[in-house]
Amino acid sequence: MISAYFEKVNSDLNARFFSRFGYQQRFLELIRARLRPKALILDLGAGSVDGSRVWVDGTTKDGLRVVACDLAFERLSRNPNPRRLIADAACLPFRDAAVDLIATDNMFEHLVEPLGVLAECCRVLKRGGALVFATPYKYSYISVAASITPLRVHYWARRIQEGKRAGRLLEACATYYRLNTPKDIEHCARSAGLNVQGLDFYVGAPCYTLRMPPPVHLLFVVLHKLIEKLEWLRRMAGISLVGQLGNKTAQRNSTGAAEDRQ
């Protein structure tokens, strides 16, 4: 098919001009830096994707427990992770300070009440634990387009992007973008008892135009490279945000202990 040919040509263009992994590489680095023996990791908003297959490599310490958590049974039922949990992110069935790490990839944009979710994450995180996240930036052209179009258009866009691979397993959820700017993340994290320990803008290769004619895709390649090169433009129209939130209580305790030793 002609679309398959377009995808091959455009994928070659992406490989030539962009890193293979984009924001996912930083997301992975933040997760792996916190992997510890016997740690309990919550893959929040996992859907049908088993993040542990990427996060936990052969060199990782033994005893890690990764739990895939999602509110939608149908999506979670396709997740190959043997540890699956159906739960609302604002009401997690864990005791206080039980989880070492929470990782969430492209979930913030779907939250209707993000403060409740972050407060719950703060409750279940152990002292020194963290929430590592990757999410679309609210003012990227992709997010702006998604925010002004109905859900059926999202399915249509995903079907074009994925082609036959999508089939009946196509996933798309309503987006609200209430936790998708640095200001919103910092304000909500502070109110929930968390602090921002890192937050970066990423651009990466265009993916929604892979099955379009190469000249069209090339225009988006130029646009992405321009945004990526200019820091001020990246902060205005970057594609993704990647960062981590830590426990403010843990930070205060660490600071206090240091002061006591002095």
Secondary structure, 3 states (H helix, E strand, C coil): CHHHHHHHHHHHHHHHHCCCCCHHHHHHHHHHCCCCCCCEEEEECCCCCCCHHHHCCCCCCCCCEEEEEECCHHHHCCCCCCCEEECCCCCCCCCCCCEEEEEEECCHHHCCCHHHHHHHHHHHEEEEEEEEEEEECCCCHHHHHHHCCCHHHHHHHHHHHHHHHCHHHCCCCCCCCCCCCHHHHHHHHHHHCEEEEEEEEECCCCCCCCCCCHHHHHHHHHHHHHHHHCHHHHHHHCCEEEEEEEEHHHHHHHHHHHHHHC
